[in-house]
């Protein structure tokens, strides 16, 4: 599948998510997604909404923004090959962060209805997607934990707390 000059099958085949999938299964997964583009600084998903889709960053970058009493603070970013929106999508709780394109950004969007169909029609692919979401969340927790430890060492000094 080629969109806007990008071979999505080749792109997805290089991602951890598709490591144990055949080319046919990668193509099947792509049939359940929608290719979407955002201009620079466009909102992908608003804070306070319940996530109705997962996003795979194909090209570009999306910032994760937190509203600190009217002041926007970037708390992270998602780059090519990363999955975003999985927390609110799976726990059905309102998003804590806004997702906004930093540059022109191309995403693959997997909506909730299509995910439900995927689970029933292709459970092996859905299990691989869930595993990828777990690993994505694990990387996020580890990154935040490392940042918290580094901040603590900076504030209190090594070995103190």
N, C-alpha and C positions, 0 to 999 in steps of 0.2 A: 504494500500500500504506500503510495507516494502522495504527499501533501506539501504544497508550497516548496517543492524541490527537496524535501526531506524524505528519505526512505525510512518510513516508520517501522517496517518489519526489521530492517537491519539495526535501527536504533534500539528497539525493544529487545532484540536478540542479544545485544551487548549488555543489558541490564541484569543485575542479580536476580530480579524477579523471574526472569525467563531462563535462568541457568538450567533448570531441569525440564523445560518445555521444548517440544519439537517445534520446528518452523511452522507446521500446520497449526499447532496450539497457539503459537504467538500470533499468527494471522487471525485465529478465532478470537483471541482476546481483543485484538484491534477492532474487530467487527462490533464489539460491545462498547467501544469508546467513541468519543466525539473529539475531533481536532478543533481546538479553539485558540484564537490569538488575542492578545491584549497589547494595546499601545503602552508606551512608557507612562508610568504613574497611574495606571488604571486599576480600579479595585476588582480583584478576583472574587473575594468573599469577604463579607462584612462581619465584624465582631458582633456578638449577640445573636447571630443566626445559628440554627442547627444545621450542621453540614449535610447537604443532600448529594454531595459528590466527592470523589477522590480525584486528585490531580497528579499527573506525572509531568515533570518539567522536561520538555523536549529541547527547548532552546531558550536562552535568556535566564532571567533570575527574578524571583519573587521575594519581597521583603515581608517579614512578619512584624506587624506594628501593634504597639500597645498604647492606649490612650491614658496618659498620666495627667488627669485633671485638665484636659484640653491641650496638653502638649504631647505630640506624637513621638514615641520612642521606638526605634527599631531594635528588636530583641533577637533577631536572627534573619537568615535568608536561606532560600532553597534554590539550588542550582541544578543545572542539567543532570538528568538521571535520577533526581530525588522525587520522593513521593510526598505530597502535602495534603493536609485536610483530613488525615486519617483519624485523629482523636475525636473530633466532633462527629464524624461520619459513623464511627463504630459505637461510641457511648451515647450518642444522640443528646448531648448536652450542648448548650450554646457555646459558640466559639469565644475564646478569651482574646484572640488576636485577629486583627484584620490582615488579609493577604492582599498585597498590592504588587503589581509588576514594577520592577526597577528599570528595566529596559523593555524593548519590544520583546514579548515573551510568548512562546508557543507551548501549549499544554495539551495533553490528552486528558479528557474528562470522562470519568466513569460515574454515571448517575446511579442513584440508589435503585431505581427500577431495573436498570440494566445489570447491576450487581446481583440483584435478586434472581434475575433470569440466569445469569452466569452460574450462580450457586447450584441451581437446579439442573441446568442443561450441561454444564461442564464443571463438576465439583473438583476435579483435580486441578484445574486452572485456578478456581476460587481458593483452594487451600494454599496454593503457591502465593496468591495475592495476600492472603491473611498472614502467611509467614513473612512476606516482605514488609507488611505493615508493622508487625511485631519488631522486626529488626530495625526498621526506620525509627520507631519509638524508642527502642533501646539505644540507638545512636544519639538521639536527642537527649535522653536522660543522662547518658554518660558525658556528653558534651557540656550540659548544664552543671553536672556534678563537678567536673574538672574546673569549670569557670568559677564555681562557688568556692572550691578549695583554694584556687589561686587568689581570689579576692580576699578570702579569710587570711591567707598567709601575708598578703600585702597589708591588710589592716592591722592584724595582730602580731605578725612576725612568725617565723617558722616555729613549729612545735607548740604554739600557744593558741588558746581559744577561750 
